[in-house]
């Protein structure tokens, strides 16, 4: 029950890990606000002669040691990170980095952005998208660390079960819960009732030929096949015969589009409802009506929903792994630098990344992996007489998009104000 819903649990908090997360919150406050009264009191009592946290060599964003593994004979042993930074150009000394570190480490180091405005270093929490510490993210991290420590085979870090994506489907919560319970084989099938000694026979009450498991009653039973033959082509022609319902859902997720999967969810629940009506009321719904009801229910549900983008709320996964800032953010900074270099005092900055544009338009300070780039861009924009940051759909500026894609293959920074690549001539005329 203490596991997250994304890995088949109920999402209840485990007290020991939750208490550890609460302690981590106090530690984070001490780090972020060392001059606060609470921080000063704790310092006098617990660490009066030293700082709360001293980072030693842990600066490389490569788990799990976060330390440099390459042995350097060029720099002295007491050298620091500043030794490989060009403070005048505000960039890495790339040739020196490649000479000192291994290929993988050098590649990672060069991708770490350096502030062009000289802001001070700041500790950020990598467990959340905005870099702000939350007890929830710390709790999930602690659970993952515990799973690694005790080598649990079902750890969500290494093998996340794909059928748990059902929690992200745009379907009613009741249907999500049904899929989840079906994947866990926790519904009251005859097979499960026999195991609990509630029922004598495990035979399917409809076909009377095989044991009634979830995969049988919802997929393999002839009565279920009649329903799927009335569905979309992806379900009609499917030859998948998995061992359990969870494997079936995984296979369909990998081969069918989202609309088909959502219809499948409604239809399976209707098949289960039909099975219950047959047992308790001796009533059997026609396969066409089962599928039509599923399509109608899905259509009505989607029509009643506001337009929004869903996001995963499950276990921490790749968020804990450092990634370089997105190219859209770096592109905005490069564009502003170029405008200032050309002597422009009033500019209009357009971009097709709505999230980046909104961040540049708003005064909110972010401290995630893209925050420093955005803060540098805002700082430089504030020095101009006037500037407008506008969102433009990608389809409205195909040339810029194709030019950005072409630039990815160029190893060094190149600025061309007149010359247009021949491969983009047709795109130029389309935009005009």
Secondary structure, 3 states (H helix, E strand, C coil): CCCCHHHCCCCCCCHHHHHHHHHHHHHHHHHHCCCCHHHHHHHHHHCCCCCCCCCCCCCCCCCCCCCCCCCCCCCCCCCCHHHHEECCCCEECHHHHHHHCCHHHHHHHHHCCCCCCCCCCCCCCCCCCCCCCCHHHHHHHHHHHHHHHCCCCCCCCCCCCHHHHHHHCCCCHHHHHHHHHHHCCCCCCHHHHHHCCCCCCCECCCCCCCECCHHHHHHHCHHHHHHHCCCCHHHHCCCCCCCCHHHHHHHHHHHCCHHHHHHHHHHHHHHHHHHHHHHHHCCCCCHHHHHHHHHHHHHHHHHCCCCCCCCCCCCCCHHHCCCCCCHHHHHHHHHHHHHHHCCCCEEEEEECCHHHHHHHHCCCCCCCCCHHHHHHHHHHHCCCCEEEEEECCHHHCHHHHHHHHHHCCCCCCCCCCCCCCHHHHHHHHHHC
